[in-house]
Amino acid sequence: MIMEAILQNSTDFILLGLITHPEFPGLIFAVVFSIFLVSVTANVVMILLIHVDSHLNTPMYFLLSQLSIMDTVHICITVPKMLQDLLSKEKIISFFGCTLQIFLYLTLIGGEFFLLGLMAYDRYVAVCKPLRYPLLMNRRICLFMVVGSWVGGSLDGFMLTPFTMSFPYCGSREINHFFCEIPAVLKLSCVDTSLYETLMYACCVLMLLIPISVISVSYTCILLTVHHMNSAEGRRKALATCSSHIMVVSIFYGAAFYTNVLPHSYHTPEKDKIVSAFYTILTPMLNPLIYSLRNKDVTTALRKVLSRCPSSQKTRVVDLSRKY
């Protein structure tokens, strides 16, 4: 009560967390920290493997490395603050911190929307236009795709963040969430935000429709091409190349559909927090695991790197023994 009274005259906010009054905060901390550690490690390993191994220097893996970068930054925006709040009694986030969190979150979510759509186009070219693949997916086009994804995501952040934070927040400063997500923040506004929420809803639907259209058209063409293939081995390889991407798209867009497309009547604060936790905490961990466990190229590259470590240590030992 005292903290709330102080914050009435402050611009800071209080994050109530994933669970408002957890009975075992230490256990939740351990679980979330473990997921965070696995996620960051898996994504960093994926980025390094793609950079180090020459067999992974292809457009598909270049785009995948960008997805890993986005996932790494994405989880680092929300989880460290969440972990800090689990161990602290004062779960305060400054107005600037909340603004920055919203902007980065929107930029990365939007960037992943576009990048996953462009990755589907990459698979379409690989399966349907294999002879023209080096031309249609050259280095310049790949860089253009990546820059376009980041710019497209940042436009969403630049459009929505200033409007969200310009509303007067003169009531409670308690955000019923574990990070500053726009719907949870807008509930604290002391003016009517229904028109802005409708426009934001339309903007989010549009942002979902563009990449979903690219994905739908790409995979329709892929399925038609696979259907006309005479070789069973060719069909298997074509479907295997796309299976990991389809799984990642299903997980990510499924959660995004609930958050951005379903009407408000389907939403409750508890459901919203669970879905947000799924795609801000679990998805960044699942993406590299799906691509590594279901991809022979990545597992082979990982084995090569791991096999070099003991051999390099043995070489050093031999060199030292010769010196002495």
C-alpha positions in Angstrom: 0.0 0.0 0.0 2.8 2.4 0.9 4.7 1.6 -2.3 1.4 2.1 -4.4 0.8 5.4 -2.7 4.4 6.6 -3.5 4.0 5.5 -7.1 0.7 7.5 -7.5 3.0 10.5 -7.8 5.7 8.8 -9.8 6.1 7.8 -13.5 7.4 4.3 -12.5 5.3 1.1 -12.8 5.1 -2.1 -10.7 5.2 -5.5 -12.6 3.1 -8.0 -10.7 4.8 -10.9 -12.4 3.8 -14.1 -14.1 2.2 -15.3 -10.9 1.0 -12.4 -8.6 1.7 -14.1 -5.3 3.9 -17.1 -5.9 4.2 -19.6 -3.0 7.5 -20.9 -4.3 9.3 -18.0 -6.0 12.7 -19.8 -5.7 11.3 -22.8 -7.7 9.9 -20.5 -10.4 13.2 -18.7 -10.5 15.1 -21.9 -11.0 12.8 -23.1 -13.8 12.8 -19.8 -15.7 16.6 -19.3 -15.2 17.2 -22.9 -16.6 15.1 -22.2 -19.6 16.8 -18.8 -20.1 20.3 -20.4 -19.9 19.4 -23.2 -22.3 17.8 -20.7 -24.7 20.8 -18.3 -24.8 23.3 -21.1 -25.0 21.4 -23.0 -27.8 21.0 -19.8 -29.9 24.6 -18.7 -29.4 25.9 -22.1 -30.3 23.7 -22.1 -33.4 25.0 -18.7 -34.5 28.7 -19.8 -33.9 28.2 -23.1 -35.8 26.7 -21.3 -38.8 29.6 -18.8 -38.8 32.3 -21.4 -38.3 31.2 -24.4 -40.5 31.6 -23.8 -44.2 28.8 -26.3 -45.0 26.4 -24.1 -43.2 27.3 -21.0 -45.2 24.1 -21.1 -47.2 21.1 -18.7 -47.5 18.9 -20.9 -45.3 21.4 -21.0 -42.5 22.2 -17.3 -42.8 18.5 -16.5 -42.3 18.4 -19.1 -39.4 21.4 -17.3 -37.7 19.4 -14.1 -37.8 16.4 -15.9 -36.2 18.7 -17.0 -33.5 20.0 -13.4 -33.0 16.4 -12.2 -32.7 15.5 -15.0 -30.2 18.6 -14.2 -28.1 17.8 -10.5 -27.9 14.1 -11.3 -27.4 14.5 -13.4 -24.3 17.1 -11.0 -22.9 14.5 -8.1 -23.0 12.0 -9.7 -20.6 13.5 -12.6 -18.6 16.4 -10.9 -16.7 13.9 -8.4 -15.3 11.5 -11.1 -14.5 14.2 -13.1 -12.6 15.2 -10.0 -10.7 11.6 -9.3 -9.7 11.2 -12.9 -8.4 14.0 -12.2 -5.9 13.1 -8.6 -5.1 10.2 -7.1 -3.1 10.3 -3.9 -5.2 9.2 -5.0 -8.6 9.5 -1.5 -10.1 10.3 -0.6 -13.7 10.9 3.0 -14.8 8.8 4.8 -17.4 11.9 4.8 -19.7 12.5 1.1 -19.0 8.9 0.2 -19.8 9.0 2.3 -23.0 12.3 0.6 -24.1 10.9 -2.9 -23.3 7.8 -2.2 -25.4 9.8 -0.9 -28.4 12.3 -3.7 -28.5 9.6 -6.3 -27.9 7.5 -5.0 -30.8 10.6 -4.7 -33.1 11.7 -8.3 -32.5 8.2 -9.8 -32.7 7.6 -7.9 -36.0 11.0 -8.8 -37.3 10.4 -12.5 -36.6 7.0 -12.3 -38.4 8.7 -11.1 -41.5 11.8 -13.3 -41.2 9.8 -16.5 -40.9 7.8 -15.5 -44.0 10.9 -14.9 -46.0 12.4 -18.2 -44.7 9.3 -19.9 -46.3 10.2 -18.1 -49.6 13.7 -19.5 -49.3 12.4 -23.0 -49.0 10.1 -22.4 -52.0 13.0 -21.4 -54.2 15.1 -24.4 -52.9 12.4 -26.9 -53.7 10.6 -25.4 -56.7 13.5 -23.5 -58.4 16.6 -25.4 -57.4 18.6 -24.5 -60.5 17.9 -20.8 -60.0 18.5 -20.9 -56.2 22.0 -19.4 -56.3 20.7 -16.5 -58.4 17.4 -15.9 -56.6 19.0 -16.3 -53.1 22.4 -14.6 -53.5 24.2 -12.8 -50.7 22.7 -9.4 -51.6 19.1 -10.6 -51.6 19.7 -12.4 -48.3 21.0 -9.2 -46.7 18.1 -7.3 -48.2 15.7 -9.8 -46.6 17.3 -9.5 -43.2 17.5 -5.7 -43.2 13.9 -5.6 -44.4 12.8 -7.9 -41.5 14.5 -5.6 -38.9 13.2 -2.4 -40.5 9.7 -3.8 -40.8 9.7 -4.8 -37.1 11.2 -1.5 -36.0 8.4 0.4 -37.9 5.9 -1.4 -35.7 7.9 -0.4 -32.6 8.2 3.3 -33.8 4.5 3.5 -34.6 2.9 1.9 -31.5 5.4 2.7 -28.7 5.0 6.6 -28.7 1.2 6.4 -28.9 1.0 3.8 -26.0 3.3 5.8 -23.7 1.6 9.1 -24.5 -1.6 8.2 -22.7 -2.1 9.6 -19.2 -1.6 6.9 -16.5 -3.1 8.5 -13.5 -4.6 5.6 -11.6 -2.9 2.4 -10.4 0.7 1.8 -11.5 0.5 -2.0 -11.2 0.9 -3.8 -14.5 -0.7 -7.3 -14.2 2.1 -8.9 -16.2 5.8 -9.9 -16.0 6.8 -7.3 -18.6 5.4 -4.2 -20.3 3.1 -5.6 -22.9 0.8 -3.0 -24.5 -2.6 -4.5 -23.6 -1.6 -4.8 -19.9 -0.2 -1.3 -19.9 -3.2 0.3 -21.6 -5.5 -1.1 -18.8 -3.9 1.5 -16.4 -4.8 4.5 -18.6 -7.4 6.9 -17.2 -8.8 7.8 -20.7 -10.7 5.8 -23.2 -8.2 3.8 -25.4 -10.7 1.8 -27.4 -10.1 3.6 -30.7 -6.4 3.2 -30.4 -6.8 -0.5 -29.5 -8.9 -1.1 -32.6 -6.3 0.6 -34.8 -3.5 -1.4 -33.1 -5.6 -4.6 -33.6 -5.9 -3.8 -37.4 -2.2 -3.0 -37.6 -1.3 -6.3 -35.9 -3.6 -8.3 -38.2 -2.1 -6.7 -41.3 1.4 -7.5 -40.0 0.3 -11.1 -39.6 -1.4 -11.3 -42.9 1.6 -10.3 -45.0 4.0 -13.1 -43.8 1.2 -15.7 -43.5 0.3 -15.0 -47.2 3.9 -15.5 -48.2 4.1 -18.7 -46.1 0.8 -20.1 -47.5 1.7 -19.4 -51.1 5.2 -20.8 -50.7 4.1 -24.1 -49.1 1.2 -24.5 -51.5 3.8 -24.4 -54.4 6.1 -26.7 -52.5 3.3 -29.3 -51.9 2.4 -29.2 -55.6 6.0 -29.6 -56.6 6.5 -32.5 -54.2 3.3 -34.2 -55.4 4.7 -34.2 -59.0 8.0 -35.6 -58.0 8.7 -39.2 -59.3 11.4 -40.0 -56.8 10.3 -41.0 -53.3 13.8 -40.0 -52.0 13.3 -36.5 -53.5 10.0 -36.1 -51.8 11.4 -37.2 -48.5 14.3 -34.7 -48.8 12.0 -31.9 -49.8 9.7 -32.4 -46.9 12.5 -32.9 -44.4 14.0 -29.5 -45.5 10.7 -27.8 -44.7 9.6 -29.7 -41.6 11.6 -27.7 -39.0 10.4 -24.4 -40.4 6.8 -25.6 -40.4 7.1 -26.5 -36.7 8.6 -23.2 -35.7 6.0 -21.3 -37.8 3.1 -23.2 -36.2 4.4 -22.5 -32.6 5.1 -18.9 -33.2 2.1 -17.9 -35.3 -0.2 -19.9 -33.1 0.6 -17.8 -30.0 0.6 -14.6 -32.1 -2.8 -15.5 -33.5 -4.2 -15.8 -29.9 -2.6 -12.5 -28.8 -3.3 -10.3 -31.8 -6.3 -11.7 -33.6 -8.8 -13.2 -31.1 -11.3 -10.7 -29.7 -11.0 -9.3 -26.2 -13.8 -11.5 -24.9 -11.5 -14.6 -25.3 -8.7 -12.9 -23.2 -8.1 -13.0 -19.5 -5.0 -11.6 -17.7 -4.0 -15.1 -16.6 -4.4 -16.6 -20.2 -2.5 -13.6 -21.7 0.4 -14.1 -19.3 0.6 -17.8 -20.0 0.6 -17.2 -23.8 3.1 -14.3 -23.5 5.4 -16.6 -21.4 5.1 -19.2 -24.1 6.4 -17.1 -27.0 8.8 -14.8 -25.0 10.4 -17.6 -22.8 9.7 -21.0 -24.4 9.8 -20.2 -28.1 13.3 -18.8 -28.2 14.5 -22.0 -26.5 12.5 -24.3 -28.8 13.5 -22.7 -32.1 17.2 -23.7 -32.0 16.4 -27.1 -30.5 14.0 -27.9 -33.3 16.4 -26.8 -36.0 19.4 -28.7 -34.4 17.6 -31.9 -33.4 15.8 -32.3 -36.7 18.7 -31.2 -39.0 21.5 -33.5 -40.0 23.7 -30.6 -41.2 23.6 -28.8 -37.8 24.2 -32.0 -35.8 27.1 -33.0 -38.1 28.6 -29.5 -37.7 28.2 -29.7 -33.9 29.9 -33.2 -33.8 32.8 -31.8 -35.9 33.3 -28.9 -33.5 33.1 -31.1 -30.4 35.5 -33.7 -32.0 38.1 -30.9 -32.6 38.2 -29.9 -28.9 39.8 -33.1 -27.5 42.1 -33.4 -30.5 43.3 -29.9 -30.1 44.0 -30.5 -26.4 45.9 -33.7 -27.3 48.0 -31.7 -29.8 48.9 -29.2 -27.1 49.9 -31.9 -24.7 52.1 -33.5 -27.3 53.8 -30.2 -28.1 54.4 -29.5 -24.4 55.9 -32.9 -23.9 58.3 -32.4 -26.8 59.5 -29.1 -25.4 60.4 -30.6 -22.0 
